[in-house]
Amino acid sequence: MKRNRRKETPQIETNSLKFERCVLCGKQTHIPISTPIAARQGYIEGTGQLCPTCYKRIKNV
């Protein structure tokens, strides 16, 4: 049985929607946790969800 090893990060609940947090800086993202990974902006497989600022920083390195 394969286990999901993705680091769990706290989510924020706003108006009954929960949003992901950036795995690097901890800021709330605009991505609801119910959004499929394939449809997310700033998601890096094996790392997790990033905010736009951290995603740009990582991609430009």
N, C-alpha and C positions, 0 to 999 in steps of 0.2 A: 504494500500500500504506500503510495507516494504522498508525502506530507508537504504542505505549502510552507516554505521556509521564509516567506516574505515577512519582513520586520513589521510588526503591528505598530501603527502610529495612532495617537488619539485623533478622533474626528470631532468636528464641531457641529452642533445641531442648531439650525436656524429655521424657524417656521416649519418645523417637522421634517426638513431636509437635512441630511448630514453631509458635510463636505470633508474631503480629504485634507490632510495637512502635508506640507512639504517635508520629505524625509531628511533634508539637509538643514533647513533653517527653522522649521516648525511653524511657519506661517500657514494660515488657512488658504486653501486654493479655491478656485471657482468650480471645481470638479465635484459633483455629487458622488458619494460612494456607490450609488446604484449604477453609475455609468460603466458600461463594459470597457475593459482595458483597451481593446482594439479601437475604441472611439475616443479615447482620452488624448488630450494634448499634454505633453510634458511627462509622460509615463515612460520610464526606462525599465525594461524587463530585468529582473534580478536586483533592482535597486528600489523601485517604487515610484510614487508620485512626487513630482517636483513642481515648485511654483515657477511662473514664467521667468523670473530673475535668475534663479538657480539653474534652470534648464538652459538658458542662454549662456550662462557662465560655463557650464559643463560642456556644451556643444562647441564653444569657441576655443576650448583648450587644445 
